[in-house]
Amino acid sequence: QVQLMESGGGSVQTGGSLRLSCAGSGNTEISSFPCMAWLRQAPGKEREEVARISDSGSTRYYGLKGRFTISKDSAKSTLYLQMDKLQPDDTAMYYCAADVRRDCWWYTFDDHNSYWGRGTQVTVSS
């Protein structure tokens, strides 16, 4: 059974930073996934992807203007999201997701095919 657990969320002021972690627990090794991602969902809005990373370490970002950095440490079986210069619009529940499908850049993480953590809340106040 795949187990992913996010941590590191919290409340910060505009301009602050947070680092989110997503740890694989039990028998879950993040190095076994060709593709992992961070997504977020704000109240009343659709879920949106923040960034993804392939098994080779290549990354892709979506609309963040260089403020967020996704990385992973396979030895620790942990995925990270460094978030800097946070804005109130970044307030959301943040989820990590993992997928076993290849071709990391050519699909959408979804409830049917992907594995999900339970999320960690990030709140940015002005």
Salt bridges, closest charged atoms under 4 A:
GLU48 OE2 - ARG40 NE 2.64
GLU49 OE2 - ARG52 NE 2.62
ASP55 OD2 - ARG102 NH1 3.09
ASP90 OD1 - ARG40 NH1 2.92
ASP90 OD2 - ARG67 NH1 2.75
ASP99 OD2 - ARG101 NH2 2.79
ASP111 OD1 - ARG47 NH1 3.18
